[in-house]
Amino acid sequence: MRDFIQIVEEKAKIKRQANIIIVQEDYAENKPKDFMKKINNFIERFSFDESVEDILTKIKKDKLFAAHFAKDPGRQNLYELTQLEELSKHCEVKKLSNTGRNALYINDSKISSIKDRTKSLDAIINNTYYATLKYTKDDGGSQDNQKADIVLTLEEAKTCKENFAVIVDGTYWQKRLPELKSKYAEYENLWIGTTDDWIKENSEGSV
């Protein structure tokens, strides 16, 4: 049986290939504004003598070159959507709004629609747990910022009356989960683990 990381990385691989085809067959032909801006920035950044049309021609002919201009699946919310998809196969999942008046946050130990320090909550699972979902692959500065977001959420959530699940996947979290679980072990309203962990405990009736 495949684990979540295998599932999501396979989806990401397929999505990357699809995004390259979109660049070659759609964007290079129809020339959307954002795409053309990206090409012009590319020419300017590297001080190339080639024209925009030269770049478009090369994109159409060269898959490897086109890959430079393809969208990153991570920026298309693929990872969170896959987490929600896999979780929904085993339990009831309600996706929450990320922004706007319907988004929910944790403020002063309460669920609130007012945006403050924490990121918006991602879902409600089994009508019992408010959930934050995160997928992080490698180490680095921006990834450490994601850890800081998770810790801030846990700090705000630990004194709430509601239950919270922090579901984190990816190689970045593999060596950090034990530390997080240990730090917040005393708070019975907090659940911390991976998508696979949640699915397993849900099947056992322990969450």
C-alpha atoms as one frame of an Amber mdcrd trajectory, in Angstrom:
protein
   0.000   0.000   0.000   1.418   3.390  -1.018   1.931   6.033   1.654   0.780
   9.620   1.264   4.147  11.005   0.155   4.291   8.474  -2.695   0.742   9.369
  -3.749   1.242  13.130  -3.745   4.653  13.054  -5.434   3.241  10.871  -8.213
   0.438  13.401  -8.685   2.976  16.244  -8.699   5.034  14.505 -11.375   1.989
  14.074 -13.603   0.946  17.688 -12.989   4.416  19.005 -13.890   4.323  17.154
 -17.218   0.830  18.495 -17.906   1.954  22.041 -17.077   4.809  21.785 -19.596
   2.371  20.756 -22.317   0.141  23.712 -21.423   3.124  26.042 -21.859   4.059
  24.558 -25.239   0.609  24.117 -26.746  -1.491  26.842 -25.112   0.553  29.676
 -23.638   3.135  29.845 -26.437   0.292  30.070 -28.962  -2.221  32.303 -27.155
   0.339  34.457 -25.303  -1.480  35.302 -22.052  -0.315  38.498 -20.358   1.360
  36.938 -17.304   3.200  34.433 -19.465   4.539  37.116 -21.802   5.694  39.140
 -18.805   7.594  36.076 -17.594   9.350  35.751 -20.955  10.305  39.421 -21.031
  11.663  39.194 -17.495  13.624  36.105 -18.530  15.231  37.928 -21.479  16.013
  40.972 -19.347  17.416  38.998 -16.414  19.926  37.119 -18.567  20.558  39.999
 -21.025  19.752  37.768 -23.996  19.772  39.111 -27.549  16.978  36.756 -28.558
  13.567  38.257 -29.241  10.315  37.233 -27.582   9.410  35.325 -30.742  12.729
  33.475 -30.606  11.919  32.364 -27.051   8.385  31.325 -28.021   9.726  29.233
 -30.885  12.216  27.489 -28.615   9.499  26.830 -26.012   7.345  25.127 -28.637
  10.198  22.925 -29.841  12.138  22.183 -26.635  10.338  20.458 -23.761  13.257
  20.928 -21.367  13.391  24.639 -22.113   9.613  24.935 -21.780   9.818  23.398
 -18.306  11.475  26.604 -17.068   8.234  28.493 -17.768   5.806  25.851 -16.467
   3.899  26.403 -13.243   5.061  24.629 -10.106   2.318  22.247  -8.844   3.104
  23.396  -5.309   1.893  26.864  -6.263  -1.348  25.386  -7.568  -2.341  24.079
  -4.148  -1.814  20.475  -5.290  -0.442  19.247  -1.971  -3.251  20.541   0.233
  -5.882  19.400  -2.259  -4.366  15.910  -2.241  -4.333  15.849   1.559  -8.030
  16.767   1.558  -8.765  14.170  -1.134  -7.044  11.339   0.728  -8.579  12.293
   4.075 -12.063  12.490   2.562 -11.795   8.838   1.484 -11.810   7.842   5.148
 -13.694  10.556   7.051 -15.929  13.571   6.665 -13.990  16.641   5.554 -15.290
  20.179   5.132 -12.905  22.511   3.289 -12.740  26.012   4.781 -12.171  29.261
   2.917  -8.578  30.482   2.909  -9.492  34.157   2.701 -12.477  36.444   2.976
 -15.311  36.758   5.447 -15.806  32.977   5.691 -12.182  32.197   6.617 -11.551
  31.095  10.206  -8.589  31.842  12.455  -7.544  31.233  16.054  -7.423  34.439
  18.076  -7.034  34.674  21.843  -7.955  31.017  22.347 -11.121  31.315  20.247
 -12.219  30.536  16.696 -12.685  33.840  14.910 -13.288  35.292  11.450 -10.821
  38.093  12.233  -7.408  37.692  10.626  -4.634  38.208  13.175  -1.317  36.394
  13.600  -2.220  32.845  12.604  -2.851  31.423   9.140  -6.449  30.560   8.283
  -7.648  27.082   9.229  -7.946  24.655   6.316 -10.723  22.204   7.158 -13.072
  20.669   9.707 -12.726  16.886   9.990 -15.483  14.604  11.268 -17.254  17.702
  12.631 -14.842  17.427  15.538 -11.401  18.777  14.640 -10.408  22.083  13.125
  -7.452  21.229  10.930  -4.344  22.902   9.588  -2.742  21.101   6.641   0.838
  21.507   5.463   3.150  19.750   3.010   6.841  20.664   3.151   9.616  18.865
   1.315  13.146  20.120   1.933  14.985  22.161   4.539  15.475  25.892   4.058
  14.525  29.375   5.170  11.001  29.480   3.772  10.328  26.001   5.109  11.406
  27.112   8.582   8.865  29.917   8.267   6.226  27.245   7.676   7.298  25.541
  10.888   6.965  28.863  12.701   3.396  29.156  11.358   2.568  25.689  12.665
   4.053  26.400  16.097   2.121  29.673  16.321  -1.103  27.846  15.457  -0.416
  25.242  18.146   0.377  27.928  20.718  -2.930  29.649  19.997  -4.889  26.391
  19.830  -3.611  24.731  22.993  -5.823  26.819  25.274  -8.953  26.573  23.101
 -11.942  24.473  24.068 -12.175  23.114  20.496 -10.121  20.221  19.123  -7.385
  20.918  16.595  -5.473  18.679  14.200  -2.167  19.729  12.697  -1.616  17.398
   9.736   1.836  17.803   8.209   3.445  15.750   5.450   6.708  15.742   3.528
  10.335  14.949   4.319  10.820  18.247   6.181   8.476  17.117   8.943   9.773
  13.582   9.387  12.522  14.640  11.797  10.491  17.442  13.390   7.265  15.642
  14.268   8.665  13.877  17.363   9.709  17.250  18.802   6.301  18.822  18.118
   4.407  15.855  19.539   6.538  15.861  22.672   6.195  19.610  23.203   2.387
  19.557  23.029   1.701  16.089  24.442  -0.041  17.457  27.552  -2.783  19.196
  25.553  -5.590  16.722  24.961  -7.353  18.946  22.425  -4.376  18.850  20.040
  -3.615  16.130  17.505  -0.323  16.253  15.573   0.773  13.851  12.846   0.766
  12.960   9.154  -2.094  12.205   6.783  -1.226   8.504   7.071  -1.267   8.769
  10.890  -4.703  10.380  10.865  -6.176   7.811   8.457  -4.804   4.960  10.604
  -6.105   6.390  13.889  -9.441   7.271  12.289  -9.864   3.644  11.192  -9.100
   2.556  14.737 -11.631   5.027  16.174  -9.046   6.863  18.254  -9.695  10.285
  16.675
